[in-house]
Amino acid sequence: MRIVGLINERDVIEKILRHLGLWEPSVRAVPARDPPGEEFVRAGSDPWLDEDPFADCEQEPVIMAS
């Protein structure tokens, strides 16, 4: 998909949406919230990630020719 045009004028957008019956003046975008604080677990801090997930598998070493 390629963008071939952009409408960034509020009046024009409102006119188009009203014509299509899609204009809802009471709908407002909610401002973004702050990122999560320290109470959330950071990636990589789970103990199970420190273990080898393939410890039970027998693996042959791979020798790559150069």
Phi and psi in degrees as GROMACS dihedral restraints (atoms count N, CA, C in turn):
[ dihedral_restraints ]
;  ai    aj    ak    al  type     phi  dphi    fc
    3     4     5     6     1  -129.8    20    10
    4     5     6     7     1   136.3    20    10
    6     7     8     9     1   -80.5    20    10
    7     8     9    10     1   124.4    20    10
    9    10    11    12     1  -109.4    20    10
   10    11    12    13     1    -7.8    20    10
   12    13    14    15     1  -166.4    20    10
   13    14    15    16     1   159.5    20    10
   15    16    17    18     1  -140.5    20    10
   16    17    18    19     1   130.5    20    10
   18    19    20    21     1  -110.8    20    10
   19    20    21    22     1   117.8    20    10
   21    22    23    24     1  -123.8    20    10
   22    23    24    25     1    15.5    20    10
   24    25    26    27     1   -98.3    20    10
   25    26    27    28     1   122.0    20    10
   27    28    29    30     1   -57.3    20    10
   28    29    30    31     1   -42.0    20    10
   30    31    32    33     1   -62.4    20    10
   31    32    33    34     1   -41.1    20    10
   33    34    35    36     1   -68.7    20    10
   34    35    36    37     1   -43.0    20    10
   36    37    38    39     1   -61.4    20    10
   37    38    39    40     1   -45.2    20    10
   39    40    41    42     1   -60.9    20    10
   40    41    42    43     1   -42.8    20    10
   42    43    44    45     1   -62.6    20    10
   43    44    45    46     1   -43.2    20    10
   45    46    47    48     1   -64.8    20    10
   46    47    48    49     1   -47.2    20    10
   48    49    50    51     1   -66.3    20    10
   49    50    51    52     1   -36.9    20    10
   51    52    53    54     1   -62.7    20    10
   52    53    54    55     1   -42.1    20    10
   54    55    56    57     1   -61.0    20    10
   55    56    57    58     1   -37.6    20    10
   57    58    59    60     1   -83.5    20    10
   58    59    60    61     1    -5.6    20    10
   60    61    62    63     1    75.1    20    10
   61    62    63    64     1    24.3    20    10
   63    64    65    66     1  -110.8    20    10
   64    65    66    67     1     0.6    20    10
   66    67    68    69     1   -76.2    20    10
   67    68    69    70     1   124.4    20    10
   69    70    71    72     1  -126.9    20    10
   70    71    72    73     1    93.6    20    10
   72    73    74    75     1   -64.4    20    10
   73    74    75    76     1   -20.6    20    10
   75    76    77    78     1   -82.2    20    10
   76    77    78    79     1   -10.1    20    10
   78    79    80    81     1   -81.8    20    10
   79    80    81    82     1   124.1    20    10
   81    82    83    84     1  -126.3    20    10
   82    83    84    85     1   145.0    20    10
   84    85    86    87     1   -71.6    20    10
   85    86    87    88     1   136.7    20    10
   87    88    89    90     1   -84.7    20    10
   88    89    90    91     1   132.5    20    10
   90    91    92    93     1   -61.9    20    10
   91    92    93    94     1   149.3    20    10
   93    94    95    96     1   -64.4    20    10
   94    95    96    97     1   148.0    20    10
   96    97    98    99     1   -92.3    20    10
   97    98    99   100     1   166.7    20    10
   99   100   101   102     1   -67.7    20    10
  100   101   102   103     1   155.1    20    10
  102   103   104   105     1   -64.7    20    10
  103   104   105   106     1   159.3    20    10
  105   106   107   108     1   -59.7    20    10
  106   107   108   109     1   149.2    20    10
  108   109   110   111     1   -85.1    20    10
  109   110   111   112     1  -165.6    20    10
  111   112   113   114     1   -71.2    20    10
  112   113   114   115     1   -12.0    20    10
  114   115   116   117     1   -69.4    20    10
  115   116   117   118     1   -15.8    20    10
  117   118   119   120     1   -88.6    20    10
  118   119   120   121     1   147.5    20    10
  120   121   122   123     1   -74.2    20    10
  121   122   123   124     1   132.0    20    10
  123   124   125   126     1   -82.3    20    10
  124   125   126   127     1   151.7    20    10
  126   127   128   129     1   -61.2    20    10
  127   128   129   130     1   137.6    20    10
  129   130   131   132     1    90.2    20    10
  130   131   132   133     1    -2.7    20    10
  132   133   134   135     1   -99.2    20    10
  133   134   135   136     1     3.3    20    10
  135   136   137   138     1   -78.7    20    10
  136   137   138   139     1   131.6    20    10
  138   139   140   141     1   -60.6    20    10
  139   140   141   142     1   -32.6    20    10
  141   142   143   144     1   -68.8    20    10
  142   143   144   145     1   -17.7    20    10
  144   145   146   147     1   -76.3    20    10
  145   146   147   148     1   -17.1    20    10
  147   148   149   150     1   -79.1    20    10
  148   149   150   151     1   -17.1    20    10
  150   151   152   153     1   -88.7    20    10
  151   152   153   154     1   156.4    20    10
  153   154   155   156     1   -77.0    20    10
  154   155   156   157     1   117.6    20    10
  156   157   158   159     1   -69.7    20    10
  157   158   159   160     1   -15.1    20    10
  159   160   161   162     1  -114.1    20    10
  160   161   162   163     1    31.0    20    10
  162   163   164   165     1   -62.6    20    10
  163   164   165   166     1   -30.3    20    10
  165   166   167   168     1   -82.4    20    10
  166   167   168   169     1   -10.6    20    10
  168   169   170   171     1   -90.9    20    10
  169   170   171   172     1   139.1    20    10
  171   172   173   174     1   -87.3    20    10
  172   173   174   175     1   127.7    20    10
  174   175   176   177     1  -124.2    20    10
  175   176   177   178     1   137.3    20    10
  177   178   179   180     1   -87.8    20    10
  178   179   180   181     1   139.8    20    10
  180   181   182   183     1   -65.8    20    10
  181   182   183   184     1   142.3    20    10
  183   184   185   186     1  -101.9    20    10
  184   185   186   187     1   123.9    20    10
  186   187   188   189     1  -107.2    20    10
  187   188   189   190     1   120.7    20    10
  189   190   191   192     1   -99.8    20    10
  190   191   192   193     1   130.4    20    10
  192   193   194   195     1   -80.7    20    10
  193   194   195   196     1   139.1    20    10
